[in-house]
Each structure stands twice: as structure tokens, then as C-alpha cells.
Amino acid sequence: MAVINKTGAPLQEAAAPVRRPSLPLASLLLGALAFAGMMISIWAIFLYAPTDAIEGLSQRIFYFHVPVAWLAMLSFVIVALGGAIYLWREDERWDWLALAAAEAGAIFTTLTLVTGSLWGRATWGTWWTWDARLTTSLILWFLYIAYLMLRSYLGKTSTSARAGAVLAILGVIDVPIIYESVNWWRTLHPAAEIGTPGALPPAVVLVLMLSLISFTLFYCVLLIQLYQLVRLQHLTSRLRARLQVVD
């Protein structure tokens, strides 16, 4: 885009033209698959899955809680991985991915805590207890918030990207701790039942797998949209800075 200085003389282009994103088709396809999967999952959760003999209807929160918890942990791994590759290759696209994953992960971690509290109230009779898995999940939420606050405070700079990457790489150790917490400490959470023969009825496993796939597809759609948003924010900020230098 050419600009004109105050004397009317044309100046060099302030920035190279921004290419159109190459992901709208993939995003549209994933969105359609995610929507279809979500509709089928909702039907299966409320109409196909058997009602638990002990927990009753509240057990159906399980089909929402497990997928969002899985994605909350996966998202922080992506944040750390994106940060590590950014430090190695200094390619800002990996930093954009890390920031987008952090924003998505904060949402899914919040949903994990909310659905867990609802299920805990119905099952354990309390909204919150300092159970090992609950506590480590809360630490993960604080890590997300700390990461986003750090990135916001330092702005869209390389210093911000490096600091965020270091925080994510150090903080990702919490993910395996969350996963193994039921094996390492005495907790109210049950031990892992998926993959254990006879632990869950086949219908429950089927609905859970369907829900996991559907939520993962939705997460992919959300991550693509957030990535494009972060990318445009950085390019817009860069263009604005160049225009200010011209003025």
C-alpha cells in the first residue's frame, strides 16, 4: 500500500501486501464435521448412553468434563511446543500458534473447573476440595492466566514471545502431574478406567470416544480461528508502527 507524505510526494510502500489466509476451506470442513459430531454427541449423551445406577443423571457431565480436560492439557503442550520451536527457529508463526493455543486452553481449563465443580457437587456433596487433581488443574489455569497476562504486558514483541515461551516450557511439567495425580496420591478422583477391560460399559466408552472426537474437532476449528486472529493482530500492529514512522 503506497502512502503520501505531507508534501504530497509518494513514499515507498509501508508494508508488503498481506496474503489471504490459506486455511478457510480446512476451517469450514472442520467446522462442519465438528457441528455434526457435536449434534450426534449430544443425542448420544442424553438419549443413548445408559444412566448410571449410582450417580444418576449427573454422571452425564462426565461426557463433557473428560473431553474439555483432555483439551486443556493438550493445549498447554501445544503452547510449550510452539514456544520451544520459536526459541529454536525464531519463526514468529510458532509464537502465534502458542498464543492462540493459550487463549483456547484458558477457555477449556475454565470449563474443566466448572464442569468438575458441578459434577463434584452432585457426587461428593461439595463444590471444591483440595484434591490432588483439582489442585493441579487449578495450577494449570493460573499458568494460562499468567502466560496471557505476561504476553499482554510485554506487548507484541520478541521479548514477549521469548518470555512466554520460557514460562510455557517450565509450566508444562504440570500436565503429566495432572495426569498421574490419581496414581501418585490418594484422591477422590477415580483411577483411569479407559482401556481397562470391564471398567466401563461398551455404550459408555462409545459415547465418550464420540464426545472426545467431537470436542477435539471443535478445538481445532477454534484454534485455527484464534491463530488467524493473532496473526492479523500482529500484522496490523506492524503496519501501524510503519505508518507512524512515515508520518
C-alpha positions as CSV (number, residue, x, y, z in Angstrom):
1,M,0.0,0.0,0.0
2,A,1.5,3.3,-1.1
3,V,1.3,6.3,1.2
4,I,1.7,10.0,0.6
5,N,3.8,12.2,2.8
6,K,2.8,15.7,4.0
7,T,4.4,17.3,0.9
8,G,2.3,15.2,-1.4
9,A,5.2,13.1,-2.7
10,P,4.6,9.4,-2.9
11,L,6.6,7.3,-0.5
12,Q,7.7,3.7,-0.5
13,E,5.2,1.1,0.4
14,A,4.7,0.9,4.1
15,A,4.3,-2.9,4.1
16,A,4.1,-5.8,1.8
17,P,0.6,-6.8,0.9
18,V,-0.9,-9.3,3.3
19,R,-1.6,-12.6,1.7
20,R,-5.1,-14.1,2.2
21,P,-5.1,-17.0,4.7
22,S,-4.9,-20.4,3.1
23,L,-7.0,-22.2,5.8
24,P,-10.6,-21.1,5.3
25,L,-11.5,-24.3,3.4
26,A,-10.0,-26.5,6.1
27,S,-11.6,-24.5,8.8
28,L,-15.0,-24.7,7.0
29,L,-14.7,-28.5,6.6
30,L,-13.6,-29.0,10.3
31,G,-16.4,-26.7,11.4
32,A,-19.0,-28.8,9.5
33,L,-17.5,-32.0,11.0
34,A,-17.4,-30.5,14.5
35,F,-21.0,-29.4,14.3
36,A,-22.2,-32.8,13.0
37,G,-20.2,-34.5,15.7
38,M,-21.5,-32.2,18.4
39,M,-25.1,-32.8,17.4
40,I,-24.6,-36.6,17.4
41,S,-22.7,-36.4,20.7
42,I,-25.5,-34.5,22.4
43,W,-28.0,-37.0,21.2
44,A,-25.9,-39.9,22.3
45,I,-25.1,-38.4,25.7
46,F,-28.7,-37.7,26.7
47,L,-30.6,-40.4,24.8
48,Y,-28.2,-43.3,24.0
49,A,-25.8,-43.6,27.0
50,P,-27.1,-45.6,29.9
51,T,-28.0,-43.8,33.2
52,D,-25.6,-44.6,35.9
53,A,-27.1,-46.6,38.7
54,I,-25.4,-44.7,41.5
55,E,-24.8,-41.1,40.2
56,G,-27.9,-40.9,38.1
57,L,-28.2,-38.1,35.5
58,S,-25.3,-36.1,37.0
59,Q,-23.0,-38.7,35.6
60,R,-23.7,-37.4,32.1
61,I,-21.4,-34.4,32.9
62,F,-18.6,-37.0,32.5
63,Y,-19.1,-36.8,28.7
64,F,-18.4,-33.1,28.8
65,H,-15.8,-32.9,31.6
66,V,-13.3,-35.5,30.2
67,P,-13.1,-34.0,26.7
68,V,-12.6,-30.4,27.9
69,A,-10.0,-31.6,30.5
70,W,-8.1,-33.5,27.8
71,L,-8.1,-30.4,25.6
72,A,-7.0,-28.2,28.4
73,M,-3.9,-30.3,28.9
74,L,-3.2,-30.8,25.2
75,S,-3.4,-27.0,24.6
76,F,-0.7,-26.3,27.1
77,V,1.5,-28.9,25.5
78,I,1.0,-27.0,22.2
79,V,1.8,-23.7,23.9
80,A,5.1,-25.2,25.2
81,L,5.9,-26.9,21.9
82,G,5.2,-23.7,19.9
83,G,7.4,-21.7,22.3
84,A,10.2,-24.2,22.2
85,I,10.3,-24.2,18.4
86,Y,10.0,-20.4,18.3
87,L,13.1,-20.2,20.5
88,W,14.9,-22.6,18.2
89,R,13.9,-21.3,14.8
90,E,12.8,-17.7,15.6
91,D,9.8,-18.2,13.3
92,E,7.0,-16.0,14.6
93,R,4.3,-18.3,13.2
94,W,5.1,-20.8,16.0
95,D,4.7,-18.0,18.6
96,W,1.3,-17.1,17.0
97,L,0.3,-20.8,17.4
98,A,1.5,-20.8,21.0
99,L,-0.5,-17.6,21.8
100,A,-3.6,-18.9,20.1
101,A,-3.4,-22.2,21.9
102,A,-3.0,-20.4,25.3
103,E,-6.2,-18.5,24.6
104,A,-8.1,-21.6,23.7
105,G,-6.5,-23.5,26.6
106,A,-7.6,-20.9,29.1
107,I,-11.2,-21.4,27.9
108,F,-11.1,-25.2,28.2
109,T,-9.4,-25.2,31.5
110,T,-12.1,-22.9,32.9
111,L,-14.7,-25.3,31.5
112,T,-12.8,-28.2,33.2
113,L,-13.0,-26.5,36.6
114,V,-16.7,-25.5,36.1
115,T,-17.9,-28.9,35.0
116,G,-15.7,-30.6,37.6
117,S,-17.3,-28.5,40.3
118,L,-20.8,-29.3,39.1
119,W,-20.1,-33.0,39.0
120,G,-18.3,-32.8,42.4
121,R,-21.2,-31.1,44.0
122,A,-23.6,-33.8,42.7
123,T,-21.2,-36.7,43.5
124,W,-19.1,-35.7,46.5
125,G,-21.5,-33.1,48.0
126,T,-19.1,-30.2,47.7
127,W,-18.2,-27.7,45.0
128,W,-14.5,-27.8,45.7
129,T,-12.0,-29.8,47.7
130,W,-8.2,-29.7,47.6
131,D,-7.9,-33.0,45.8
132,A,-4.6,-33.5,44.0
133,R,-6.1,-33.5,40.6
134,L,-8.3,-30.5,41.3
135,T,-5.3,-28.6,42.8
136,T,-3.0,-29.3,39.9
137,S,-5.8,-28.4,37.4
138,L,-6.2,-25.1,39.2
139,I,-2.4,-24.5,38.9
140,L,-2.8,-25.1,35.1
141,W,-5.5,-22.4,35.0
142,F,-3.2,-20.0,36.8
143,L,-0.4,-20.8,34.4
144,Y,-2.6,-19.9,31.4
145,I,-3.7,-16.7,33.1
146,A,0.0,-15.8,33.9
147,Y,1.0,-16.6,30.3
148,L,-1.7,-14.4,28.8
149,M,-1.0,-11.5,31.3
150,L,2.7,-11.7,30.6
151,R,2.1,-11.5,26.8
152,S,-0.3,-8.7,27.2
153,Y,2.0,-6.7,29.5
154,L,5.1,-7.1,27.2
155,G,3.1,-6.4,24.0
156,K,3.6,-7.8,20.6
157,T,7.4,-8.0,20.8
158,S,10.1,-10.7,20.5
159,T,10.8,-10.2,24.2
160,S,7.1,-11.1,24.9
161,A,7.4,-14.2,22.7
162,R,10.6,-15.4,24.4
163,A,9.3,-14.8,27.9
164,G,6.1,-16.6,27.2
165,A,8.0,-19.5,25.7
166,V,10.2,-19.9,28.8
167,L,7.1,-19.7,31.1
168,A,5.3,-22.4,29.0
169,I,8.3,-24.7,28.8
170,L,8.7,-24.5,32.6
171,G,5.0,-24.8,33.3
172,V,4.3,-27.8,31.0
173,I,5.6,-30.1,33.7
174,D,2.2,-29.6,35.4
175,V,0.5,-31.6,32.6
176,P,1.9,-35.0,33.4
177,I,1.5,-34.3,37.1
178,I,-2.3,-33.7,36.5
179,Y,-2.5,-37.0,34.5
180,E,-0.6,-39.1,37.1
181,S,-2.0,-37.4,40.2
182,V,-4.6,-40.2,40.8
183,N,-1.8,-42.7,40.8
184,W,0.7,-40.7,42.9
185,W,-1.7,-39.5,45.6
186,R,-4.8,-40.6,47.4
187,T,-7.6,-38.6,45.6
188,L,-11.3,-38.5,45.3
189,H,-11.0,-38.9,41.5
190,P,-11.2,-42.5,40.3
191,A,-8.3,-44.1,38.6
192,A,-8.1,-44.2,34.8
193,E,-10.9,-46.5,33.6
194,I,-10.5,-46.1,29.8
195,G,-8.6,-49.1,28.4
196,T,-9.3,-51.2,31.5
197,P,-11.3,-54.3,30.5
198,G,-14.8,-54.3,32.1
199,A,-14.3,-50.9,33.8
200,L,-16.9,-49.1,31.7
201,P,-19.9,-50.5,29.7
202,P,-19.3,-50.5,26.0
203,A,-22.0,-47.9,25.4
204,V,-20.3,-45.5,27.8
205,V,-17.0,-46.0,26.1
206,L,-18.6,-45.4,22.6
207,V,-20.3,-42.2,23.7
208,L,-17.1,-40.9,25.4
209,M,-15.0,-41.6,22.3
210,L,-17.6,-39.8,20.1
211,S,-17.6,-36.9,22.5
212,L,-13.8,-36.7,22.6
213,I,-13.6,-36.7,18.8
214,S,-16.3,-34.0,18.5
215,F,-14.7,-31.7,21.1
216,T,-11.3,-32.2,19.5
217,L,-12.6,-31.2,16.1
218,F,-14.3,-28.1,17.7
219,Y,-11.0,-27.3,19.4
220,C,-9.2,-27.5,16.0
221,V,-11.7,-25.1,14.5
222,L,-11.3,-22.7,17.4
223,L,-7.5,-22.9,17.3
224,I,-7.4,-22.1,13.6
225,Q,-9.7,-19.0,14.1
226,L,-7.6,-17.8,17.0
227,Y,-4.4,-18.3,15.1
228,Q,-5.7,-16.2,12.2
229,L,-6.8,-13.5,14.6
230,V,-3.4,-13.4,16.4
231,R,-1.7,-13.3,13.0
232,L,-3.8,-10.4,11.8
233,Q,-3.3,-8.5,15.1
234,H,0.5,-8.8,14.8
235,L,0.5,-7.7,11.1
236,T,-1.9,-4.8,11.9
237,S,0.3,-3.7,14.7
238,R,3.4,-3.9,12.5
239,L,1.7,-1.9,9.7
240,R,0.5,0.8,12.2
241,A,4.0,1.2,13.5
242,R,5.4,1.7,10.0
243,L,2.8,4.2,9.2
244,Q,3.6,6.1,12.3
245,V,7.3,6.2,11.3
246,V,6.3,7.6,7.9
247,D,4.2,10.3,9.5
